Amino acid sequence: MEGVDKVYVLNPDTEDIRFFDVYRWYEPGGIDPLSTPKKAGQIRGAAYGYYHADAVAAPGDPNVEAALLEGLLAAKSFAQNMLGSVDMGDIDPGSNINSALH
């Protein structure tokens, strides 16, 4: 659970893309098996400790950002083109709908 994650965050409404390095680490704490966690992020158990995460804004890869934006614009275009083109009443699934479990 410790390490660094590279995270892109995309707001589909504003098409704003941000990049963060998210650092994760664990700090051991004291032993207190009968109490409840006292702080956010504290793990309940025989030995308490704290998981921490810190997101630091950083410059992202322009190629990745361009690909994310291209994918978003393609999805928006597809959704816009499909509006009103398929009526659920026009779809006949038939009597043999396969189970999602089989």
C-alpha positions in Angstrom: 0.0 0.0 0.0 3.0 2.3 0.1 4.4 4.0 -3.0 3.6 6.7 -5.6 0.6 6.6 -8.0 0.4 8.8 -11.1 -3.2 10.1 -11.3 -4.9 12.1 -14.0 -8.2 13.7 -13.0 -10.6 14.7 -15.8 -13.6 17.0 -15.4 -15.9 16.0 -18.3 -18.0 19.2 -18.0 -15.1 21.7 -18.2 -12.7 19.3 -20.0 -10.1 20.3 -17.5 -7.3 17.7 -16.9 -5.1 17.7 -13.9 -2.2 15.4 -12.9 -1.1 14.5 -9.4 1.6 12.3 -7.9 -0.1 10.6 -5.0 2.3 9.5 -2.3 1.0 6.8 0.1 2.7 5.6 3.3 2.0 3.9 6.6 3.0 5.1 10.1 2.7 2.6 12.9 1.0 3.6 16.1 0.6 2.3 19.6 -1.2 -0.9 20.7 -4.8 -0.3 21.9 -6.9 -3.3 20.9 -10.2 -2.4 22.6 -10.7 1.2 21.6 -12.2 2.5 18.4 -10.1 4.4 15.9 -9.4 7.9 17.1 -8.4 9.5 13.9 -9.5 9.4 10.3 -7.6 6.7 8.4 -6.7 4.8 11.6 -7.1 1.0 11.2 -8.8 -0.9 14.0 -6.9 -3.9 15.2 -4.4 -5.0 17.8 -1.8 -2.6 16.5 -2.9 0.7 15.3 -1.3 2.7 12.6 -2.1 5.3 10.1 -2.3 5.2 6.3 -1.5 8.6 4.8 -1.8 9.9 1.3 -0.6 13.2 -0.1 -1.5 14.4 -3.6 1.0 16.8 -5.2 0.1 18.6 -8.4 2.6 18.0 -11.1 2.9 18.4 -14.9 1.4 15.5 -16.7 2.4 13.9 -20.0 1.0 16.0 -22.8 0.4 12.9 -24.9 -1.6 11.2 -22.2 -3.6 14.4 -21.7 -4.3 14.7 -25.4 -5.5 11.0 -25.5 -7.8 11.6 -22.5 -9.3 14.6 -24.1 -9.7 12.8 -27.4 -11.5 10.0 -25.7 -13.8 12.3 -23.8 -14.7 14.2 -27.0 -15.4 10.9 -28.8 -17.7 9.8 -26.0 -19.5 13.2 -26.0 -19.9 13.1 -29.8 -21.3 9.5 -29.6 -23.7 10.4 -26.9 -24.9 13.5 -28.8 -25.4 11.5 -32.0 -27.4 8.8 -30.2 -29.8 11.2 -28.6 -33.3 10.4 -29.9 -32.0 7.9 -32.4 -33.0 4.7 -30.5 -36.3 4.3 -28.7 -36.4 1.6 -26.1 -39.8 0.6 -27.3 -38.3 -0.3 -30.7 -36.0 -2.9 -29.1 -37.4 -6.4 -28.9 -35.2 -8.5 -26.6 -37.2 -11.6 -27.4 -38.2 -14.2 -24.8 -34.7 -15.7 -24.4 -32.6 -13.2 -22.5 -29.4 -14.7 -21.3 -28.7 -14.6 -17.6 -25.8 -12.3 -16.5 -24.7 -15.2 -14.2 -24.4 -17.9 -17.0 
